[in-house]
Amino acid sequence: MEQQVKEELNIDLKMTQNVSLNSVNDGSCSNSASQVYITFEDLPQNSQFVYELIDEVNEQNKQKVFDIKGELGNSNNWKAQFTAIDQLRALNKFRSEDFITKVFPKTFDFVIALIDSIRSNLSKNALLLVKEIFLVNKLSALEPEAVPIILRKLFDKAISDKMFLKQEAKNAILQMEKNDEALFDCNLGGLSELCFDKNASICELACQSLHNIIIQNKHNIDKLSVDAYNNLIATLSKCLEGKRALLKKLAKEMCQAIHQQKGDNAFSSLSQPEQQQIIQAISQPKNDSKPSFRDFLAQKKKDQI
């Protein structure tokens, strides 16, 4: 019976290597062939790694986690690293509780490092893993200190020169925004910090992501802790004070949404001048019309009279 199970597992693993999936040429090596990426739907349930943890999490399985760590950190064998990421992806899909509580904390540093790998195929596969973590798990299941680190890496890759990495990072960010617990203290804190990044593109992407979450979850804004809410309001106030037009626009819309839910006390944690600034901003009527050049000349002539 044991021999039969092993044979079935070996057959399954061989089959997964031949699945026709999304392919991309890894430009990091002139001799590399097109790399095959397993889609989330086609991740194999009966890989040896997943199979062992389905039965029981014991000392032997803990050792298996360390083996995976060794493969993830084996910079001399990128194929082993790639396979190890696939094993983590399968475990995340089929044994999410074991993965998020026992495995990911021990492999977190390796995954984060592989997102920055000079081998684009490793970077993309690590981004796929992060996206699927957001798909399967609630954000609160992650360790709080891990969330800002993940966000930092995602937004760095979202402005990558390599289009397919940029798109994969944006897909992961979009999945994060759709998470049932996107309105999570650590998540909003990480995004708020990125709104003031030195890179203007990251600032705008982070503020847009924060805007998407607030607008989609405005009815649940009261679920934020006091500290997280006050930090959010301070972030929006700072965005309104800044010079970036997009950030000011997005901050205004978020303030309007929050004011609709919480009323006049929505911004009470701010100083009086800051409160007045926000109230003035959200009270301004929307004016989409822009003066034409003819209007400009007419106004200039009028001013000279």
N, C-alpha and C positions, 0 to 999 in steps of 0.2 A: 504493500500500500504506500509506504514511504517513498519507494522508488518510483511509483506511478505519479505521485504528487510532484516529485522533482522533475520528472520528464515533462509533465504538463507545464510546469513553471518555465522550464528551458524553452519549450515550444512557444509559450506566450511571449517571452522576452525577445526571441528571435523575430516573432511576427511584428512586434512594436518597432523594430529597427527598420522594417520595410514599409511602414505606413506612409502613404503619400500625403504630405502635409505642406505647410508654408515653407518655402525654401528661400534662402538668401545667400549670396556669395560673401564669404568672410574675407574682406580685403586685407586682413592682417598678415596673410601668408600667401605668397604667389602660387604655391602648390596646393592650396586647400581647395577641396571640392565644395559644391553647394551643401550647406548644412541643413539637415532636416529638423524641424521643430514639431514636437508632438502637440496637437491641439488639446485643450482642456477636456473636450469630449472623448478623445481617444487615449487619454492617460490610462495605462494598464493597472487594473486592480490586483492582479495576481503576480506582481513582481515579488522577488524574494524578500525585499526589504519590507514592503507593506504586509506581505503574508505573515511574517514573523511577529509583527506588532499587533495583528488582528487577534491572535490567540491570547497573548498575555504580555504585559510589560514587566519584564523581569531583568535580572542582572545581565543575562545574555543579550537582551535587546538594548540595554543601556550601552553595552560594549559596541553594539552595531551602530549606535549614534556616533560613537567616537571614530568608528571606521569611516563613516560618512564625512566626519570632520576632516579626517586625513585625506580623503579623496578631494574634498572641496579645496583644501590647502595645497594640493599637489600641483604646484605651478609648472612642473616639468612634464605634466601629462594633462593637457587641456581636455582631451576626450574623457578622461576619468572625472574631471571637474564637471563637464557638461552632463555626463550620466548621473552624477551625484545630485545635480540640480533637478533633473527629471525625477529622481527618486523622492526628493523633497516635495516636488509638485504633486506626485501621486499620493504621498502620505497626507499632504494638506487636503487633497480632495476626498480621500476615502477614510482617513482617520484624523480628522481635523483637530479633535480635542487633544489627542496624543501629540500631534505635530505642534500645535500652538503653545502647549504648556510644557512639554518635555524635550522636544527636538529643536524647534526654532530658537529658543533662548540660547542653546548651546552652539548653534550654527549661524547665528545672526551676524557676527563679525565677518565671517567668510562670505556670506551672501552679499553684504554691503560692499565688501571689497571687490567681488566679482562684477557688480554693477559698473564699476570703474575699470574693468579689465581692458587691456589694450586689444584683446581678441573680441571683436564685435559680437561673435556668436555667443560667447559666454555672457557678455553684457545683456544681450537681448533675452537669453533664457532666464537670467536672474530677474529681469524686469517682468517677464511673464509670471514668474513665481510670485513676485510682489503683487501684481494685479490679481492673481488668483487668491492670494491671502485676503485681499480686500473683498473679493467675491464670496468667499466661503465663511469667513469669520467676522464677528463684530469687532469694531476697533478697540473696544474696552478689553478684549481678550489679549491684546498685545501689551507688553510692558510699557508703562507710560513714557519712560525715557527713550524707548525705541521709536516712537512715532515721529518726533521732530527729525531724527536722523534719517529715517526713511524718506520723509518729505523733502529734506535737503537734497538727497541723491536724485529723487524723481524730478525735481525742478531743475537741477543742474543738467540732467539728461534731456529735459524738455526743450532745451535751447542748443542741443548738440548739432554739430555740423552734419552728422550722418542722419539722413532723413528717417530711415527705418527705426533708429534708436529714439529719435525725437518723438516719432509717432507712438512707439511702444510705451514710452514714458507718459505721454499724454493719455493713452488708453488706461494706464494704471491710475493716473490722477482722476480721470473720469469715473473709474470704478470706485475709488475712494469717496468721491462726492455722492455716489449712489448708495453707499453703505448705510445700513439702518441706524448706525451710530456715528454718522458723519459729524453730527453736532456734539462732538466729544471734546472735553476740556483740552486735552493734550493736542488734539488735532487742530482746533482753532488757535491754540497758542503757537503751534509750529507755523501755521499759515500766516498769522499776524506778524511773526518775526520776519518772515520772508517778504512781507509787503514793503519792507524797508531795506531790502538787500541792495548791495552796491550795483548790481546788474539791473538795469531798467526793465529788461524783458522779464526777468524773474519776478520783479515787483508787480508787474502788470498781470502776469499769469497767476501769481499767488492771490492777488486781490480779486481777480475774476473767479478763482476757485472758492475763495471765502464768500464772495457774493452769491455764487450758485448755492452753496450750502445754507446760507442764512435765508435766502428767498424760498428755497424748497422746504425749509424746516422752521419757518417763522412762527408757526403755531406751537412749536415746542421750545421756544426760546427760554421759557421759565425753567426748563430742566437743567440749564447750565448752573454750575456752582456760582456763588457770589463773586469769587475771585476771577473765574473765567469770564463771567459776564462783564465785570468792570474792566478787565483787560481788553475785551472786545470793543467796548465803548471808547476806551482810550485810544485804541488803534484807529477807529473810524474818525475820531476827532483829529488825530494827527494827519490822517489822509486828507481830510478837508482843509487842513492848514497848509498842506504842501502845494507844489506847483504842477504836479502831474495831472493833466486834465482827465485821463481815464480813471485814475484813482479817486479823484474828487467826485466824479460822476457815480462810480460804483459805491463809494462810501455814502453818498447822499441817498441813493436808492435803498441801501441797507438800513440807514437811519430811519427812513420813512417807513419801512416794513416793521422795524422794531417799535417805532412810535405808535403805529397802528395797534400793536399788541399790548403795549405796556402804558400807553398814555403819556401824560406830561411828566411823570416821574422816571421815564425811561433813561434819562441822562443825569440823574441826580448825583451820581458819583463824581461828576466833573465839577470844575470850578465854574463860577457864574459866567465869566467871559466865554469859556468853552461851551457851556450850555447855550448861551445866546447865539454863538456862532452856528451851532447845529440847528437850532430852532429857525434861525434866519435862512439857513441853507435849504432845509426841507420845506420851508414856507414859500420859497420862490417859485412862481409859476413856470412851467416848462415852456421854453421858447426855442423852437427848432428852426425858426426862420433866421436867415443871415442877411445883413444889409448888402445890397448890390453896390457895384462901383458907382452907379448913377446916384444911388442914395447917399453915398459917401461924398460925392462932389456937391450934391445939393445941400447937404448939411454943412460942408466946409464953406460954401458961398453964403449960407445963412449966418454962419458964425462971424463972417467978415463984415456983415451989415451993422 
